[in-house]
Amino acid sequence: MRVLLQRVTRARVTVGTVTVGEIGRGLLLFAGATHHDRPEDADFLAAKVANLRVFADDARQMNRSLLDLHRAGEQVAVMVVSQFTLYADARKGRRPSFVGAARPERAEPLVARLVTALRALGPAVADGSFGARMAVESVNDGPVTLWLDTADLRQAVPPTGGK
């Protein structure tokens, strides 16, 4: 699975004229799945996202995670928006290919699993409307934007503790 993560001061998703999800301070996740992704990938990604230290501490260093803020009683949330275009391949020609993206019947349960896994960790979670034409509004904070891919993350050397 892939996620494009943005730290935001607010985000909103509308379908037509209906707001289907809205958050204040927190993380906006554009999430996509590929053919070989498994439910465990969604769980792994949820834990990674929730524990990433992308929020500033009192010294203005990125030393606090979404869970740190949530546990401290601060109002933070996550917005998850499905986005198959994260698997676009634009290496050839002028039209991107999306053959790397999982079909909707495979991708939708994986994105839903990501939402469920994030909710289980405690913070409020909003989401878009899978397969719908959505308008996404956000105010990127920082700006902080990170690319996460479970295929890359699982290959990383496990941390030896500390930072």
C-alpha positions as CSV (number, residue, x, y, z in Angstrom):
1,M,0.0,0.0,0.0
2,R,1.0,3.6,-0.5
3,V,0.2,6.7,1.4
4,L,0.9,10.3,0.7
5,L,0.7,11.9,4.1
6,Q,0.2,15.6,4.7
7,R,0.3,17.3,8.1
8,V,-2.7,19.7,7.9
9,T,-4.4,22.3,9.9
10,R,-7.7,21.3,8.3
11,A,-9.0,19.1,5.5
12,R,-12.4,18.4,4.0
13,V,-13.8,16.0,1.4
14,T,-17.0,16.7,-0.5
15,V,-18.9,14.7,-3.0
16,G,-21.1,17.0,-5.1
17,T,-22.4,19.5,-2.5
18,V,-22.2,17.0,0.5
19,T,-19.3,17.1,2.9
20,V,-18.5,13.4,3.6
21,G,-15.5,14.0,5.9
22,E,-13.8,16.9,7.7
23,I,-11.0,17.3,10.2
24,G,-9.1,20.0,11.9
25,R,-5.5,19.6,12.9
26,G,-4.0,16.2,12.0
27,L,-3.0,14.1,9.0
28,L,-4.5,13.8,5.6
29,L,-3.7,10.5,4.0
30,F,-4.2,9.7,0.3
31,A,-4.1,5.9,0.3
32,G,-3.8,3.5,-2.6
33,A,-3.4,-0.3,-2.9
34,T,-1.8,-2.6,-5.4
35,H,-2.4,-6.2,-6.4
36,H,-0.2,-7.9,-3.8
37,D,-1.2,-5.9,-0.8
38,R,-2.7,-7.7,2.2
39,P,-4.7,-6.7,5.2
40,E,-1.5,-6.9,7.3
41,D,-0.1,-4.1,5.1
42,A,-3.0,-1.8,6.1
43,D,-2.4,-2.6,9.8
44,F,1.3,-2.0,9.4
45,L,0.8,1.3,7.7
46,A,-1.7,2.5,10.3
47,A,0.8,1.9,13.1
48,K,3.5,3.6,11.1
49,V,1.4,6.7,10.4
50,A,0.1,7.0,13.9
51,N,3.6,6.8,15.4
52,L,5.5,9.0,12.9
53,R,6.9,12.0,14.8
54,V,5.8,14.7,12.4
55,F,4.4,17.2,14.9
56,A,6.4,19.8,16.7
57,D,7.3,19.7,20.3
58,D,7.9,22.8,22.5
59,A,11.4,23.2,20.9
60,R,9.7,23.2,17.4
61,Q,11.3,19.9,16.5
62,M,9.3,17.2,14.9
63,N,9.3,14.9,17.9
64,R,5.7,14.2,18.5
65,S,3.4,11.7,16.8
66,L,-0.3,11.7,16.2
67,L,-0.7,9.2,19.1
68,D,1.5,11.4,21.4
69,L,-0.8,14.3,20.8
70,H,-4.0,12.2,21.1
71,R,-2.8,10.7,24.4
72,A,-2.0,14.2,25.7
73,G,-5.6,15.1,25.1
74,E,-5.0,17.4,22.1
75,Q,-7.6,17.5,19.3
76,V,-6.0,15.7,16.3
77,A,-7.6,13.5,13.7
78,V,-6.9,11.6,10.5
79,M,-8.6,11.9,7.1
80,V,-8.2,8.9,4.7
81,V,-8.9,9.5,1.0
82,S,-8.7,6.5,-1.4
83,Q,-6.6,7.4,-4.4
84,F,-5.7,4.7,-7.0
85,T,-3.6,7.3,-8.9
86,L,-0.8,6.8,-6.4
87,Y,0.1,3.7,-8.5
88,A,0.2,5.7,-11.8
89,D,3.1,4.8,-14.1
90,A,4.0,7.7,-16.3
91,R,7.3,6.4,-17.6
92,K,6.1,5.9,-21.2
93,G,4.0,8.1,-23.4
94,R,1.8,11.0,-22.2
95,R,-1.1,9.0,-20.6
96,P,-0.4,7.4,-17.2
97,S,-1.1,3.7,-16.8
98,F,-2.9,2.5,-13.7
99,V,-2.3,-1.2,-14.1
100,G,-0.4,-1.2,-10.9
101,A,-3.4,-0.1,-8.9
102,A,-5.6,-2.8,-7.4
103,R,-9.1,-3.3,-8.8
104,P,-11.8,-1.6,-6.6
105,E,-13.1,-4.9,-5.2
106,R,-9.6,-5.5,-3.8
107,A,-8.6,-2.0,-2.9
108,E,-11.7,-0.9,-1.1
109,P,-11.5,-3.5,1.7
110,L,-7.8,-2.6,2.2
111,V,-8.5,1.2,2.4
112,A,-11.3,0.4,4.8
113,R,-8.9,-1.8,6.9
114,L,-6.5,1.1,7.1
115,V,-9.4,3.3,8.4
116,T,-10.4,0.7,10.9
117,A,-6.8,0.1,12.1
118,L,-6.3,3.9,12.6
119,R,-9.6,4.2,14.6
120,A,-8.5,1.3,16.8
121,L,-5.5,3.3,17.8
122,G,-7.7,6.0,19.3
123,P,-7.7,9.3,17.3
124,A,-10.7,10.4,15.3
125,V,-10.7,9.2,11.7
126,A,-12.8,10.6,8.8
127,D,-12.7,9.3,5.3
128,G,-13.8,10.0,1.8
129,S,-16.2,8.1,-0.4
130,F,-14.4,5.2,-2.1
131,G,-14.8,5.4,-5.9
132,A,-16.6,8.7,-5.9
133,R,-15.5,11.9,-7.6
134,M,-14.3,13.8,-4.6
135,A,-13.2,17.4,-4.0
136,V,-10.4,17.4,-1.4
137,E,-9.6,20.7,0.4
138,S,-6.6,20.9,2.7
139,V,-4.3,23.4,4.4
140,N,-0.9,21.7,4.5
141,D,0.9,22.6,7.8
142,G,4.6,23.2,7.4
143,P,4.3,22.1,4.7
144,V,5.0,18.5,5.7
145,T,4.4,15.9,3.1
146,L,5.7,12.3,3.2
147,W,5.5,9.3,0.8
148,L,5.1,5.9,2.5
149,D,5.1,2.6,0.7
150,T,4.8,-0.7,2.6
151,A,7.1,-2.4,0.0
152,D,9.8,0.1,0.9
153,L,9.1,0.3,4.7
154,R,9.2,-3.5,5.2
155,Q,12.6,-3.6,3.6
156,A,14.0,-1.0,6.0
157,V,16.4,-2.0,8.7
158,P,14.6,-2.3,12.0
159,P,15.4,0.5,14.4
160,T,17.8,-0.2,17.1
161,G,16.0,1.9,19.6
162,G,16.0,5.6,20.4
163,K,15.4,7.9,17.5
